[in-house]
Amino acid sequence: MDKNQIRHIGELARLEFGDEELEQFAEQFGRIIEFVEKVAELDVEGLEPMISPLDEAAVRLRPDTPGETLSHEDALKNAPDNKEGLFGVPRII
């Protein structure tokens, strides 16, 4: 990756980089891209996708059963702003 590409990525993220930082990021991005290319070369034909690197016995998910919920008043009790019984949030548009 060259400096212009790094600068463009920085602009998209609303970041500004100095010349020294551009050099460092270009080198780091290059190493990341090389690593991703090596991973892409791996033969994964026939491998099942994993949901966890742990054994299934180690992954115990709790049952998804409904439980006690907060009352409407308790849910709004600590809200910094509420309007007409709803959470008040800043307007975006």
VMD Tcl script that draws the C-alpha trace (Angstrom):
set ca {
  {0.00 0.00 0.00}
  {1.27 3.45 -0.78}
  {0.95 6.67 1.21}
  {-1.99 7.92 -0.85}
  {-4.01 4.81 -0.07}
  {-3.20 5.11 3.64}
  {-4.07 8.81 3.58}
  {-7.41 7.98 1.89}
  {-8.22 5.33 4.52}
  {-7.36 7.89 7.20}
  {-9.71 10.44 5.64}
  {-12.52 7.87 5.60}
  {-11.90 7.27 9.31}
  {-11.53 11.02 9.90}
  {-7.89 10.61 10.96}
  {-4.86 12.66 10.01}
  {-1.40 11.12 9.76}
  {2.02 12.70 9.63}
  {4.59 11.53 7.06}
  {6.33 9.26 9.58}
  {3.00 7.68 10.57}
  {2.12 7.15 6.90}
  {5.35 5.19 6.44}
  {4.63 3.05 9.51}
  {1.03 2.36 8.52}
  {2.01 1.51 4.95}
  {4.45 -1.09 6.28}
  {1.93 -2.47 8.78}
  {-0.87 -2.67 6.21}
  {1.51 -4.45 3.86}
  {2.24 -7.08 6.51}
  {-1.47 -7.50 7.23}
  {-2.25 -7.99 3.54}
  {0.56 -10.56 3.24}
  {-0.87 -12.47 6.21}
  {-4.39 -12.45 4.74}
  {-3.02 -13.71 1.42}
  {-1.28 -16.61 3.24}
  {-4.49 -17.49 5.06}
  {-6.40 -17.38 1.74}
  {-3.99 -20.01 0.36}
  {-4.99 -22.58 3.00}
  {-6.91 -25.63 1.82}
  {-10.15 -25.62 3.80}
  {-12.05 -27.98 1.51}
  {-14.22 -30.30 3.59}
  {-13.64 -28.51 6.91}
  {-16.72 -27.75 8.98}
  {-17.12 -24.15 10.16}
  {-16.39 -23.65 13.85}
  {-18.57 -21.73 16.26}
  {-15.91 -21.90 18.97}
  {-12.27 -23.01 19.20}
  {-13.24 -24.90 22.39}
  {-14.64 -28.41 22.55}
  {-18.42 -28.59 22.41}
  {-18.48 -29.89 25.98}
  {-16.74 -26.72 27.15}
  {-19.29 -24.47 25.45}
  {-22.44 -24.56 27.53}
  {-25.11 -22.13 26.40}
  {-27.94 -21.35 28.75}
  {-31.43 -22.16 27.54}
  {-33.21 -19.25 25.93}
  {-36.25 -19.06 28.17}
  {-38.22 -15.96 29.06}
  {-37.71 -14.67 32.57}
  {-38.70 -11.77 34.75}
  {-38.53 -8.41 32.96}
  {-38.32 -4.83 34.17}
  {-41.45 -2.82 34.58}
  {-41.89 0.14 32.26}
  {-41.20 2.55 35.14}
  {-38.05 0.67 36.26}
  {-36.70 0.65 32.71}
  {-37.05 4.44 32.47}
  {-35.97 5.16 36.06}
  {-32.28 5.88 35.24}
  {-32.79 7.24 31.74}
  {-31.20 10.69 31.44}
  {-34.16 11.86 29.35}
  {-37.58 10.40 28.74}
  {-40.46 11.84 26.80}
  {-44.01 10.59 27.03}
  {-42.87 7.31 28.60}
  {-40.15 6.64 25.98}
  {-36.36 7.00 26.02}
  {-35.37 10.48 24.84}
  {-32.42 10.51 22.44}
  {-30.74 13.30 20.50}
  {-32.19 13.99 17.08}
  {-29.77 12.91 14.31}
  {-31.46 14.25 11.22}
}
mol new
graphics top color blue
foreach p $ca { graphics top sphere $p radius 0.5 }
foreach p [lrange $ca 0 end-1] q [lrange $ca 1 end] { graphics top cylinder $p $q radius 0.2 }
display resetview
